[in-house]
């Protein structure tokens, strides 16, 4: 009797074909091809949002509007994310993860193509809103997807690799996109984004493992109210809102701040230094997050606070400005990884809802940072910006320190 007969048993007919495995087995080490594909998706998401910043004069001229109106292409993107991240996360909870990721990336390809080809300001705004909707879908998915590709003791590193796309987009992608826009037209910059996204779609199909969603009706579908009731979620969301607000109100107006110091011509160098420090921060966070998430979050907050103090008190020294920017990048670069990981850990079965709310509040803080920073700039000048960072980081520090049992525990479960 063959081994097949043994497994089939006597007189029971032919063996049934095995069921398709719902969740692929976890590898013993990081799945770098998959994680780099997710990092590229993060890069596409981040760069699509910020790319217009370096192209506003040309975009406004071709669309027949002023620079301030052209700048609203960034605002409407954030609005699309804020309005749709939570409801779309709930509506697509049962979708398989790769299908959902492919849908979001296809949305970026379509929106960027329409943006590049449009000669109508209303149509461009509609395309940018659609890109923001795709971003809300992607941001609520990516960190959790990265976690699910790795075993528990490597999940922090997996998220760190995926989130590396953010500083790369800010420090390298925006300058590169601006250069392409000046050399070949702003439309070309958006078409390049479309081409990159099409390549990414094939990469996802080839390298990213599929995972099931959470089926409604079994108590695991994401719920905003359900997630808020989970201990630890509210502290993480509070820190996200205030920390991102503090960072954004200074980062948005860093060029104006440097210009007041007579360093306006060095803005690109300053941003490059910031991006390099952010990448170093991501590497350190990836190496230590599984056992030191709490310590890393406290350290990052204090580093940004010290940077704000230096910029507030000693900005007349270019050397100290660069030093402060290094501290800022070291403190900020790992923040997306830390906050996404903390939200996922705290959320448990409601992790998807917690991630969706984090994405929503992140974009609210980004929009609020631009608005609050603009008000401070008009009322008090650029000198008020670093002092505002210091003021906002006081409650951030208090919440992180006090959320020892839940939110930012001394030891992560499963580490």
C-alpha positions in Angstrom: 0.0 0.0 0.0 1.4 3.4 -1.0 1.7 6.3 1.3 -1.2 7.9 -0.6 -3.4 4.9 0.3 -2.4 5.2 4.0 -3.4 8.9 4.2 -6.6 8.1 2.3 -7.8 5.3 4.5 -9.7 2.1 3.5 -12.6 2.2 1.1 -13.3 6.0 1.3 -12.8 6.9 -2.3 -10.1 9.2 -3.7 -8.4 11.6 -1.4 -9.7 15.2 -1.4 -7.4 17.9 -2.7 -5.9 19.9 0.2 -7.4 23.3 1.0 -5.6 26.3 -0.1 -3.6 27.8 2.8 -5.3 31.0 3.8 -2.1 32.6 5.3 1.3 31.8 3.9 3.8 30.4 6.5 6.0 33.1 8.1 9.7 33.0 7.0 12.4 32.6 9.7 14.0 35.8 8.5 12.9 39.1 6.9 11.4 38.8 3.4 13.4 41.6 1.9 12.0 41.5 -1.6 8.5 41.9 -0.2 9.5 44.5 2.3 11.3 46.6 -0.3 8.2 46.4 -2.5 6.2 47.8 0.5 8.9 50.4 1.1 8.5 51.5 -2.5 4.7 51.7 -2.0 5.4 54.0 1.0 7.8 56.0 -1.2 5.1 56.4 -3.9 2.5 57.4 -1.4 4.7 60.0 0.3 6.2 61.5 -2.8 2.8 61.8 -4.6 1.6 63.9 -1.7 4.7 66.2 -1.5 5.8 66.4 -5.2 3.7 69.5 -6.0 5.7 71.5 -3.4 8.7 71.9 -5.8 6.5 72.4 -8.9 3.9 75.0 -7.8 5.0 77.9 -10.1 4.9 75.8 -13.2 1.7 74.0 -12.2 -0.1 77.2 -11.4 1.0 78.8 -14.7 -0.2 75.9 -16.8 -3.5 75.6 -14.9 -4.2 79.3 -15.0 -4.1 79.8 -11.2 -1.8 81.4 -8.7 0.8 79.6 -6.6 -1.5 79.6 -3.5 -4.3 77.9 -5.4 -1.8 75.4 -6.9 -0.7 74.7 -3.3 -4.2 73.5 -2.5 -3.3 70.4 -4.6 -1.5 69.3 -1.4 -4.3 70.3 0.9 -7.0 68.4 -1.1 -4.8 65.3 -1.1 -4.6 65.3 2.7 -8.4 66.0 2.8 -9.0 62.9 0.7 -7.0 60.8 3.1 -8.6 62.3 6.2 -12.2 61.7 5.0 -11.8 58.2 3.7 -9.1 56.3 5.6 -11.3 55.0 8.4 -14.5 54.2 6.4 -12.5 52.6 3.6 -10.5 50.5 6.1 -13.8 49.2 7.5 -15.4 48.6 4.1 -12.4 46.6 2.8 -11.7 44.7 6.0 -12.5 41.4 4.4 -10.4 41.9 1.3 -7.3 39.9 0.8 -4.3 42.2 1.5 -2.5 41.9 -1.8 -5.7 42.7 -3.7 -6.2 45.7 -1.6 -2.6 46.9 -2.0 -2.8 46.5 -5.8 -6.0 48.5 -5.8 -4.5 51.3 -3.9 -1.4 51.4 -6.1 -3.5 51.3 -9.2 -5.4 54.3 -7.8 -2.1 56.2 -7.6 -1.2 55.3 -11.2 -4.5 56.6 -12.5 -4.5 59.7 -10.3 -1.0 60.7 -11.3 -1.7 60.1 -14.9 -4.8 62.3 -14.9 -2.8 65.0 -13.0 -0.1 64.9 -15.6 -2.5 65.2 -18.6 -5.0 67.6 -17.1 -5.2 71.2 -18.3 -8.2 71.9 -16.0 -7.7 73.1 -12.4 -11.0 71.4 -11.2 -10.0 68.1 -12.9 -6.5 68.3 -11.3 -8.0 68.9 -7.9 -10.3 65.9 -8.4 -7.4 63.7 -9.4 -5.4 64.9 -6.3 -8.4 64.1 -4.1 -8.5 60.6 -5.6 -4.8 60.2 -4.9 -5.5 61.1 -1.3 -8.2 58.4 -1.1 -5.7 55.9 -2.4 -3.3 57.1 0.2 -5.8 56.6 3.0 -6.3 53.0 1.8 -2.6 52.4 1.5 -1.5 54.0 4.8 -4.1 52.0 6.8 -2.7 48.8 5.2 1.1 49.1 4.8 2.4 48.9 8.4 0.1 46.0 9.2 1.1 44.2 6.0 4.8 44.6 6.8 4.1 43.1 10.3 2.3 40.1 8.8 5.3 39.2 6.6 7.6 38.6 9.6 7.6 36.5 12.7 6.8 38.3 16.0 10.4 39.0 17.0 11.2 40.6 13.6 8.0 42.6 13.1 9.5 45.9 14.3 12.4 45.6 11.8 9.9 44.7 9.1 7.9 47.9 9.7 11.2 49.9 9.9 12.2 48.7 6.4 8.8 49.5 4.9 8.7 53.0 6.5 12.1 53.8 5.1 10.2 55.0 2.0 9.1 58.2 3.9 12.5 59.9 4.5 13.8 58.7 1.1 10.8 60.4 -0.5 11.3 63.6 1.4 15.1 63.9 1.2 15.7 62.5 -2.3 12.4 62.1 -4.1 11.2 65.7 -3.8 14.5 67.2 -5.0 14.7 64.7 -7.8 11.1 65.3 -8.8 11.7 69.1 -8.8 14.8 68.6 -11.0 12.8 66.5 -13.5 10.0 69.1 -13.4 12.4 71.9 -14.2 14.2 70.0 -16.9 11.3 68.3 -18.7 8.1 69.9 -17.3 6.1 69.2 -14.2 3.8 66.8 -16.2 6.8 64.6 -16.8 7.5 64.3 -13.1 4.0 62.9 -12.5 4.3 60.6 -15.5 7.5 59.2 -14.0 5.5 58.5 -10.9 3.0 56.6 -13.0 5.8 54.5 -14.6 7.3 53.7 -11.2 3.9 52.6 -9.9 3.3 50.3 -12.9 6.6 48.6 -12.2 5.6 48.3 -8.6 2.4 46.6 -9.4 4.4 43.8 -11.1 6.8 43.7 -8.2 4.0 43.2 -5.7 2.5 40.4 -7.7 5.8 38.7 -7.9 7.3 39.2 -4.4 4.6 40.1 -1.8 2.8 37.2 -0.2 -0.9 37.4 0.1 -2.8 37.4 3.4 -6.5 37.2 4.3 -8.5 40.1 5.6 -10.6 40.1 8.7 -14.0 38.8 7.9 -17.0 40.7 9.2 -19.3 38.8 11.5 -16.6 37.2 13.6 -15.9 40.1 15.9 -12.7 41.1 14.2 -13.8 43.7 11.7 -12.2 47.1 12.4 -14.3 49.4 14.5 -13.4 53.0 15.5 -15.3 52.8 18.8 -14.0 49.3 19.4 -10.4 50.3 18.9 -10.8 53.4 21.2 -11.9 51.1 24.0 -8.7 49.0 23.8 -6.2 50.2 26.4 -3.3 51.9 24.9 -4.8 53.0 21.6 -5.8 56.5 22.8 -2.4 57.4 24.1 -0.7 56.3 20.9 -3.2 58.4 18.8 -2.8 61.4 21.1 1.0 61.3 20.7 0.6 60.9 17.0 -1.6 63.9 16.6 0.6 66.3 18.7 4.0 65.0 17.7 3.2 65.2 14.0 1.7 68.7 14.5 4.9 69.9 16.2 7.1 68.5 13.4 5.0 69.7 10.6 4.5 73.3 11.7 8.3 73.7 11.6 9.1 71.5 8.6 6.5 73.2 6.4 8.1 76.6 6.9 11.8 75.5 7.2 12.7 77.4 4.0 11.2 80.6 5.5 13.0 80.0 8.8 16.3 79.5 7.1 15.7 82.5 4.9 15.4 84.7 8.0 18.7 83.4 9.1 20.4 84.2 5.8 20.6 80.5 5.0 17.8 80.5 2.3 20.3 79.3 -0.3 21.2 76.2 1.8 17.7 74.8 2.2 18.4 71.9 -0.1 21.5 71.0 1.9 19.7 71.3 5.2 16.9 69.0 4.0 19.5 66.5 2.7 21.1 66.5 6.2 17.7 66.0 7.7 17.0 63.1 5.4 20.3 61.4 6.1 19.8 61.6 9.9 16.3 60.3 9.4 17.6 57.2 7.6 20.1 56.6 10.4 17.2 56.9 12.8 15.2 54.3 11.0 18.1 51.9 11.0 18.6 52.3 14.7 14.8 51.9 15.4 14.7 48.8 13.3 17.6 47.3 15.2 16.2 48.1 18.7 12.4 48.4 18.4 11.5 44.9 19.5 12.8 45.4 23.0 13.2 49.2 23.3 10.1 50.8 21.7 9.3 52.8 24.9 12.9 54.0 25.3 13.2 54.9 21.6 9.9 56.9 21.7 11.1 58.9 24.7 14.5 59.4 23.2 13.1 60.6 19.9 10.8 63.1 21.6 13.6 64.5 23.6 15.9 64.8 20.6 13.3 66.8 18.6 12.8 68.9 21.7 16.5 69.6 22.0 16.6 70.5 18.3 13.8 72.9 18.8 15.6 74.5 21.8 18.8 75.0 19.8 16.9 76.5 16.8 15.1 78.8 19.2 18.2 80.0 21.1 21.2 79.6 18.9 19.9 79.8 15.3 22.4 82.6 14.5 25.1 79.9 14.2 24.9 77.9 10.9 26.9 75.1 12.5 24.4 74.8 15.4 21.5 74.9 12.9 23.0 71.9 11.1 23.6 70.2 14.4 20.0 70.8 15.4 18.7 69.5 12.1 20.7 66.3 12.7 19.1 65.9 16.1 15.7 66.6 14.6 16.2 63.9 11.9 17.5 61.4 14.5 14.4 62.0 16.7 11.9 62.1 13.9 13.0 59.6 11.3 11.9 56.5 13.3 8.7 58.1 14.6 6.4 56.6 11.9 7.8 53.1 12.6 7.4 53.6 16.4 3.9 55.0 16.2 2.6 52.5 13.6 4.1 49.6 15.6 2.7 50.9 18.9 -0.7 51.3 17.3 -0.6 47.8 15.9 0.5 46.3 19.3 -2.1 48.2 21.3 -4.9 47.6 18.8 -4.8 43.8 18.9 -7.8 42.5 17.1 -8.7 46.1 16.3 -5.3 46.9 14.8 -6.6 47.8 11.4 -9.0 50.3 12.9 -6.3 51.7 15.1 -4.0 52.1 12.0 -6.7 53.8 10.0 -7.3 56.3 12.8 -3.6 56.9 13.1 -3.5 57.7 9.4 -6.4 60.0 9.7 -4.9 61.9 12.7 -1.5 62.0 11.0 -3.0 63.8 8.0 -5.1 66.1 10.2 -1.9 67.0 12.0 -0.1 67.7 8.7 -2.9 70.0 7.5 -3.1 71.6 11.0 0.7 72.1 11.0 0.6 74.1 7.8 -2.3 76.2 9.1 -1.0 76.8 12.6 2.5 77.4 11.3 1.1 80.0 8.9 -0.8 81.8 11.6 2.3 81.8 13.9 4.4 83.1 11.0 2.1 86.0 10.3 1.6 86.9 13.9 5.0 86.4 15.4 7.5 85.6 12.7 9.6 82.5 12.1 11.2 82.7 15.5 8.0 81.5 17.1 8.1 78.1 15.3 10.8 76.3 17.3 9.3 77.6 20.5 6.0 76.1 19.5 7.7 72.8 18.9 9.0 72.8 22.4 5.6 73.7 23.8 3.8 70.9 22.0 6.4 68.3 22.9 5.7 68.7 26.6 2.3 66.8 26.5 3.8 64.3 24.1 6.5 63.5 26.7 4.0 63.3 29.5 1.7 60.9 27.6 4.6 58.6 26.5 6.1 58.4 30.0 2.7 57.7 31.7 1.5 55.2 29.2 3.8 52.5 30.6 1.3 49.7 31.0 -0.5 50.2 27.6 0.5 52.2 24.5 4.2 52.5 25.1 5.0 49.5 27.4 8.5 48.7 28.7 8.3 45.4 26.9 6.4 44.5 23.8 4.3 41.3 23.8 5.9 38.7 21.6 9.4 40.3 21.6 
